[in-house]
Amino acid sequence: MFRQLLRLFRKERGDQGENTPGFGRKASSQNVISQHEECLKELEELKFEIQKCQFEREELYQILDLYIYDEWDHRLHVELPVLQSEHEMRMMAMQMMTNSISDAMERNKELIQVKSSYRIRHSQLLREQAQLENNIQILLNEKRELLVEQTELPASSVEEKRLCEEAGMNICDPRAKQEQV
């Protein structure tokens, strides 16, 4: 990283090393300007990287100071209760989760039983429905037969009356014949 900075400073000053291409030639002004702008960009990026590294170094020094220079006993007294309370909270959360899972499993078993009873009742109702439909069909057939018989009754009663009258005449006629004789 420092080598890059050194190269940038040399480019900025216009130093060209011995093995730099273009030694002894004049560069166009545009080329020099664009190279200069590139160098400035690189320099800004490197300055930003250096600043970032410095911040990280300071942060690491602070963390190291905490671990090296603080009393271990003090840290144990401060951090241990915090860790214990965090542990207790997590254990309580796990217990609550276990309880909710077991409750959900119980509810699931209950729902399975309810579903089973509904399935059994549904199949019973379907059988009853089929039986009722069958009974309805039988009753409709019987009704049709009765309607046919009912329509045939007046015709047959008319025939019966005629036959009775004929029979009555035949019966009456021999009496009438006997009376005439």
C-alpha positions as CSV (number, residue, x, y, z in Angstrom):
1,M,0.0,0.0,0.0
2,F,2.9,2.4,0.8
3,R,4.5,1.5,-2.5
4,Q,1.3,2.6,-4.3
5,L,1.4,5.9,-2.4
6,L,5.1,6.4,-3.3
7,R,4.3,5.8,-7.0
8,L,1.4,8.2,-6.8
9,F,3.6,10.9,-5.2
10,R,6.3,10.4,-7.9
11,K,3.7,10.6,-10.6
12,E,2.2,13.7,-9.1
13,R,5.6,15.4,-9.0
14,G,6.4,14.3,-12.5
15,D,9.2,12.0,-11.5
16,Q,9.6,9.1,-13.9
17,G,11.9,6.4,-12.8
18,E,14.6,4.9,-14.9
19,N,12.4,2.1,-16.1
20,T,9.3,4.2,-16.8
21,P,8.2,4.0,-20.4
22,G,8.2,7.2,-22.3
23,F,11.4,8.5,-20.9
24,G,12.8,11.2,-23.1
25,R,9.5,11.7,-25.0
26,K,7.1,14.6,-24.6
27,A,3.5,13.6,-23.6
28,S,0.6,15.5,-24.8
29,S,-1.0,17.8,-22.3
30,Q,-4.3,15.9,-22.3
31,N,-2.5,12.7,-21.5
32,V,-0.7,14.3,-18.6
33,I,-4.0,15.8,-17.3
34,S,-5.8,12.5,-17.5
35,Q,-2.9,10.7,-15.8
36,H,-2.8,13.5,-13.2
37,E,-6.6,13.1,-12.5
38,E,-6.2,9.3,-12.3
39,C,-3.4,9.8,-9.8
40,L,-5.5,12.1,-7.7
41,K,-8.4,9.6,-7.7
42,E,-6.1,6.9,-6.6
43,L,-4.6,9.1,-4.0
44,E,-8.0,10.0,-2.6
45,E,-8.9,6.3,-2.5
46,L,-5.7,5.4,-0.8
47,K,-6.2,8.2,1.8
48,F,-9.7,6.8,2.4
49,E,-8.3,3.3,2.8
50,I,-5.6,4.6,5.3
51,Q,-8.3,6.4,7.3
52,K,-10.4,3.3,7.3
53,C,-7.5,1.2,8.5
54,Q,-6.8,3.8,11.2
55,F,-10.4,3.6,12.5
56,E,-10.2,-0.2,12.6
57,R,-6.9,0.0,14.4
58,E,-8.4,2.3,17.0
59,E,-11.4,0.1,17.5
60,L,-9.2,-2.9,17.9
61,Y,-7.0,-1.0,20.4
62,Q,-10.1,-0.2,22.4
63,I,-11.3,-3.8,22.4
64,L,-7.8,-5.0,23.4
65,D,-7.7,-2.4,26.2
66,L,-10.9,-3.8,27.6
67,Y,-9.5,-7.3,27.7
68,I,-6.0,-6.5,28.8
69,Y,-6.4,-3.7,31.3
70,D,-9.8,-4.4,32.9
71,E,-9.9,-6.5,36.0
72,W,-11.0,-10.0,35.2
73,D,-12.9,-10.2,38.5
74,H,-14.8,-7.0,37.7
75,R,-15.6,-8.3,34.2
76,L,-16.9,-11.6,35.7
77,H,-19.1,-9.7,38.2
78,V,-20.5,-7.5,35.4
79,E,-20.8,-9.9,32.5
80,L,-21.7,-13.1,34.3
81,P,-25.1,-11.9,35.5
82,V,-25.9,-10.5,32.1
83,L,-25.0,-13.8,30.5
84,Q,-27.0,-15.7,33.1
85,S,-30.1,-13.6,32.6
86,E,-29.8,-14.0,28.8
87,H,-29.5,-17.7,29.3
88,E,-32.6,-17.8,31.5
89,M,-34.5,-15.8,29.0
90,R,-33.6,-18.2,26.2
91,M,-34.4,-21.2,28.3
92,M,-37.8,-19.7,29.2
93,A,-38.4,-19.0,25.5
94,M,-37.5,-22.6,24.7
95,Q,-39.8,-23.9,27.4
96,M,-42.6,-21.7,26.1
97,M,-42.0,-23.0,22.6
98,T,-42.0,-26.6,23.8
99,N,-45.3,-26.0,25.6
100,S,-46.8,-24.3,22.6
101,I,-45.7,-27.3,20.4
102,S,-47.2,-29.8,22.8
103,D,-50.4,-27.8,23.0
104,A,-50.5,-27.7,19.2
105,M,-50.0,-31.4,19.0
106,E,-52.9,-32.0,21.5
107,R,-55.1,-29.7,19.5
108,N,-54.1,-31.5,16.3
109,K,-55.1,-34.9,17.9
110,E,-58.4,-33.4,19.0
111,L,-59.1,-32.1,15.5
112,I,-58.2,-35.5,14.0
113,Q,-60.7,-37.1,16.3
114,V,-63.4,-34.5,15.4
115,K,-62.7,-35.0,11.7
116,S,-62.9,-38.8,12.1
117,S,-66.3,-38.5,13.9
118,Y,-67.6,-36.1,11.2
119,R,-66.4,-38.5,8.5
120,I,-68.2,-41.4,10.2
121,R,-71.4,-39.2,10.6
122,H,-71.1,-38.1,7.0
123,S,-70.9,-41.6,5.7
124,Q,-73.9,-42.6,7.9
125,L,-75.9,-39.6,6.5
126,L,-74.9,-40.6,2.9
127,R,-76.2,-44.2,3.5
128,E,-79.4,-42.8,5.0
129,Q,-79.8,-40.4,2.1
130,A,-79.4,-43.3,-0.4
131,Q,-81.9,-45.4,1.6
132,L,-84.4,-42.5,1.6
133,E,-83.9,-41.9,-2.1
134,N,-84.5,-45.6,-2.7
135,N,-87.7,-45.4,-0.5
136,I,-88.9,-42.4,-2.4
137,Q,-88.4,-44.2,-5.7
138,I,-90.4,-47.2,-4.4
139,L,-93.2,-44.8,-3.2
140,L,-93.2,-43.0,-6.5
141,N,-93.6,-46.4,-8.3
142,E,-96.4,-47.4,-6.0
143,K,-98.1,-44.0,-6.5
144,R,-97.9,-44.5,-10.3
145,E,-99.4,-48.0,-9.9
146,L,-102.2,-46.6,-7.7
147,L,-102.9,-43.8,-10.2
148,V,-103.2,-46.4,-13.0
149,E,-105.5,-48.5,-10.9
150,Q,-107.6,-45.4,-10.0
151,T,-108.0,-44.5,-13.6
152,E,-109.0,-48.1,-14.4
153,L,-111.5,-48.2,-11.5
154,P,-114.2,-46.0,-13.0
155,A,-114.0,-47.8,-16.3
156,S,-114.2,-51.2,-14.5
157,S,-117.0,-50.0,-12.3
158,V,-119.0,-48.9,-15.3
159,E,-118.4,-52.4,-16.8
160,E,-119.4,-54.0,-13.5
161,K,-122.6,-52.0,-13.4
162,R,-123.4,-53.1,-16.9
163,L,-122.7,-56.7,-16.1
164,C,-124.7,-56.5,-13.0
165,E,-127.6,-55.0,-14.9
166,E,-127.4,-57.7,-17.5
167,A,-127.2,-60.3,-14.8
168,G,-130.1,-58.6,-13.0
169,M,-132.1,-58.7,-16.2
170,N,-131.3,-62.3,-16.8
171,I,-132.3,-63.0,-13.3
172,C,-135.3,-60.7,-13.5
173,D,-136.3,-62.1,-16.9
174,P,-136.9,-65.7,-15.7
175,R,-139.2,-64.3,-13.0
176,A,-140.9,-62.2,-15.4
177,K,-141.3,-65.2,-17.7
178,Q,-142.7,-67.2,-14.7
179,E,-145.2,-64.4,-13.9
180,Q,-146.3,-64.3,-17.5
181,V,-147.0,-67.9,-17.6
